Every structure is written in C-alpha cells, then in structure tokens.
C-alpha cells in the first residue's frame, strides 16, 4: 500500500504498525462477511480504500499486481549500472 517505506528506526516500525491497525479497522468496518481484505479493496476501488485509511495516492502505486512471479535477470548488470548513474545525478534529499 505504501511503497518504499523505510524501516530503520523504532518510529518507522511504529508507523507501519499503526498503518496495519488502520487497515484492519477499515476492513472490519467495510468488509463483507467472509471477504478478504484484497477482495474488499477490489470491490470498493483502491482510491476509495486509500481515502478511507487516510493515505494519499502515490504514483509509485501500481494499477495491478504483477501477473507472473517470474523475474528475468537478463542484462541485470547493465540495468543496475544505469540506475546507479541516474541515482548519482539526483540531488540528495535533505
């Protein structure tokens, strides 16, 4: 739900715990009997779900999960080098 959330400090872990509790509470209030959380999200829509738990939509959130768990590693070294070069050109966050 929240892509690339850092988990380095106790406060970071507390944030993810609070997010999980919020999701569970929302699911308990809005889910149908025997409905899984993912099924509820599919039924009401991701935008409505995120609004309900107080999370803003982020462009890094994908429209649908990967359809195949197979990951190709062709050209891994070249793609990693491109990423490292792009990362080096970006200004550091404060």
N, C-alpha and C positions, 0 to 999 in steps of 0.2 A: 504494500500500500504506500509506504514511504520509501522511495528508492534512495539508496546510498546514505543511510543514516549511520553516522559514526557511533561506535560502541567502544569508547576509550575510557570514560570516567564513570563513576557511580551515578552522576546526574544523567548521563546518556542512557544507562540501563534503567534508571527510574522513568525517563521519558518513554521508553519502549514498553515498560510495564504499564504505565498509565494509558498509553495508546491501546494496548491489548485489552485492558479493562474497559475502556470506552467502546471498543469494537464489540466486546462480549455483551455489554449492557445494551447497545443499539440492536444487536442481533436478538437478544432476549425480548426486547420490546416490539420488534418489527418482523421477526421471522415467523413463518407459518409453522404449524405443528409438523415435526419430522423434517423440516427444511434445513439443509446445511447452510452455513454462512455464505459460501460461494454461490449457492443457488439463490439465496436472498439478494445478493449483490446483482446477479444476473437479472433477476426479476424486477428489481426497482431501478436498476441502472447505476453504473459506477459514480456518475456525477451526483446523483441523489444520495448515495451512500456516503460519499466523501463530505457532502454538505451536512449530512446527519451526524457525522462524527467530528465535524469541525476542522477538516483538513482541506486546504486549497489544492486545486488541480495543478499538477506539475507536468510540464512537457515530457519529463522522463518516464512518466507512467505510460505504459503501453496500452494499445487498444484491445489486445487479446493475448493470451499466453502463447508461448511457442507451441507449435503443433507437433514438433518432434524433439525428443530429448537428445538426439544425435547432434554433436557439435563437431564441425570439421576443423582440423588443426592445420590444414594446408596454409602455407605462407605465414605461419604464426610469427616467426622471427621478423619478417618484413613489416607486418602489421604492428607488432609491438614497437618496432623502431619508429614507425610513423607516429604512433601515439606518444612516445617519449619526446619526439621532436615537437609535436604540437603542444604538449604539456609544458615544455621548456619555453615556448613563445608566449604563453599566457602569463599575465601578471599574477603575482602571489596574492592570495586573499589575506586581508588584514587580521 
